[in-house]
Amino acid sequence: MKRLILLTAIFLTACATGPAEYDDDPNWIQRADVINKNNLGITIEHSSFGKKIAFRLADEHCATIGKLAVYKGASAQYGPDVISTWVCQSE
């Protein structure tokens, strides 16, 4: 019985976790991980729920070099994640 209650609580917590907000920290559902970054741009792997976190990571990276992050596109993976690419452009 305790196991059923625990599994139900975990399931409901996962269901209650929706898309991230811009300022959220990544978690196991709303995930976003930087794959590569340099002065030209940044590539981030993220879940569909972590899209806003990925945009924030790109904005922050490009701002450190005095540029704006410009979204270039995404590639769907075999799993649930997407790889998105941004270019850092001068204002």
Secondary structure, DSSP 8 states (H G I E B T S, - for coil): -HHHHHHHHHHHHHHH--S--TT----SSS-EEEEEE-SSEEEEEE-GGGHHHHHHHHHHHHHHTT-EEEEEEEEE-SSS-EEEEEEEE--
